């Protein structure tokens, strides 16, 4: 398997594209389809007891497709900070679209509090779309902040960050997805990576903080 570091290494010298906005919109639609398609593949694999090799192939295809997306962003933008912003923005717009699919698949009702929300995210949402179940830990005393701890992150399989992309938050799309999806159910949150196995940490940690409830008469929209 070719490591994605070779793909990323060639993308840092290119400037912004004239059609960046259109490209981003296309990538968002493609990425949304990636998440929903991978979810369907994972579900079918469980139901039909497909072989381990088949599941592995599906996972690798998903990982490489996301890698191609990040690679293209690195070619379109001049620095990692801007790529991080674009990944978060894309993720937000994906989350806005994905929440309807999630609610239809899971039949999950409205959560009563932030702790229940955390459990649904970890045990249902991540399992549905990424095939992993992070643990929920490190709650703040006020109960308004927690961490999702991922022992494995399927987005970073076969990935090594080259030295010239040490500020890249490779999986930052996930933060945007969580933020956009929760905003559609009237919950504003801050989401960020605080640990990442790509940077040498033992686990990947996503920190989520409740900000406020959003009035239902103020609809969210694409960023």
N, C-alpha and C positions, 0 to 999 in steps of 0.2 A: 504494500500500500504506500502510495506517495504521500509524504507528509505535506500538510498545507503550508508549512513555513516557506517552501519553495514558491508557492503561488503568491504569498503575501510579500515576499522580498522584492518582487518586481513591480509593486504597485505604488511605491511612495513618491516617485518622481513626477507623476502626472498631475496636471492641474484640474480645476473644476470643469465639469462638462457644461456646455451651453444648454443641454437638455436635462439638467440635473433633476428638476422638479418632475418631469414626465418619467424619468428613469425610476425615481423614488416611488412614484405611484404604482408603476408596473411591478417593482420589487415587492411592495407591500402586498399586492394582490397575489403574487406568486408565493410569498412567504405564508400568507394565510392559507392558501391551498396546501402548502407543504405540511403545516400543522394538522389540518383536518384530514389530509390523506394519510399521514403517518398514524394518526389516531385510529382511522379505519383499518389500516393494515395491522396495527397492534391488536385491535379487537378481534379481527378475523383470525389472526394467528393463534390467539388464545382459544377461540371457539373451535377451530379445526385441528388443534394440536399439531400445528406445523412443526417441522424439524427445527433444531437449533440453528442450523446453517441458513435456513430460509429467513428466520428472524434476524440473524446477524446481517444478512445481505440487505434487508430492508432498513435496518438501523444505519448501516454504512452509507447507503444511498442518501438517507436523510441528512446525515452528518456532512457528507461531501457537497450536497446541494447548498446547505447553509454556508459552508466554507467558500463556495463560489460567490455567494452573495456578499460576504464580508470582503473577499478579495476585490470584487468590483468596486465596492465603496472606497477601498484603499487606493484604487486607481483614480476614482473620481474626485477625491478630496485630498488636500495637501498635508493634513496632520491628523494624528490619532484623536485629538480632542474633538475635532469636527466629525470624524467617523463615529465616535462614541455618541455624539448628539444625534446623528442621523439614525443610528441603530435604535436609540431610545425613542425617537420620533416615529420611526417605522413600527416599532413594537407597540407603541401607544395606539396607532391607527389599526394595527392588527387586532389588538385586544378589544377595541371598540366593535370590530366586526365579529370577533371570535366568541364573544360572550353569549350571543344568541345560539350559536352551535353548541356551546357547552351546556347551557341550560336545557336545551332540547335533548341532548344525549344523557345528561345526568339526572334530570328531574329533581335537581336540588332546589329547595325553597329558599326564601329570604333568611339570611343568617340573623340571629338575634343579637350577637355581639361580635367583637373583634376576634375573640378566641375561637368561636365557631367558624368564622371566616378563615382563620389560619388553618384549621383542621381540613376544611373543604379544599383549600388551595393545595395543601400538602398531600392529602390522601385521595383526592378525586381529580383535581385539575392537572397536576403534574403527572399523575399516573395515566390519565387519559391521553394527554398530548405528547408526553416525553417518555412514558413507560418507566418512570422512576418515582419513588415516594420519599421526598426529603423529610427529615425530622424537624419538628418545631421546638425551638429552645430559646434560651436567653431572653426571657420576657422581662420587660422593664417593670419596676415596682408599680407604676401607674397602669400597667396592662395595656398600654397603647403602642408598644413596640416589641417586635420579636424577630428571630432569625430563622430562615430556612436553611438547613444544613444538608448539602448534597454530597454523599460519598462518591457519587459518579455523576458526570454531566455528559449526556450523549452528544451535545453540541461540540465538545472539545476532543472527542476521540480522533486520533491521528493528527492532532494539532500541536505544533510547537511555535511559539512566538519568536520571530527573528529579532535580533538586537535593535534594529531600527524601528520596531513597533512596540517598545516597552511600555508605552502609555495607553495602548489599545485595550479596551475592556471588551474582549472578544464576544462574550455572550450578553452584552448589554441590551440586546433585543428583548430578553426575558423581563427586564425591569420595566420596559415600556409596555409589554403585553399585560403584565400584572396591573400597572397603573391605569391603562386604558380600560381593561375589563372591569375593574372595580369602580371606576368613575361612572360606568354605565349602570351600575347598581347603587348610585348615589353615595359613593364612598371615595373620598380623596385621600391618597396615600403618597408617601415618599418611599421610593425603592432604590436601593443601591447595592453594589457588590462591595463587600468588605474583606472577603478572602476569595482566592481563586487558585485552583490547582495549577493553572497555566503559569502562575507567578511563583510556584514553588510551595504553596500552602498545602497542608495535608487534606483539606476539604475545601469545598466551595460554599461560601456563606453569602446569602442574600438577606439584607436587613430591610425590614418593612416597618414603617411608622404611620400610624393613623393620624391624619391631619384634621379632617372634619367631615360631617355629613353634608351632602349636597342637596339643596332643595330640588324637589322633583320637577318644578316648573322652570328649571334652568338646564335645558338639555345639553349634553356634551356633544362635541363634534370633532372632526378630524383636526389635528394640529397642522 
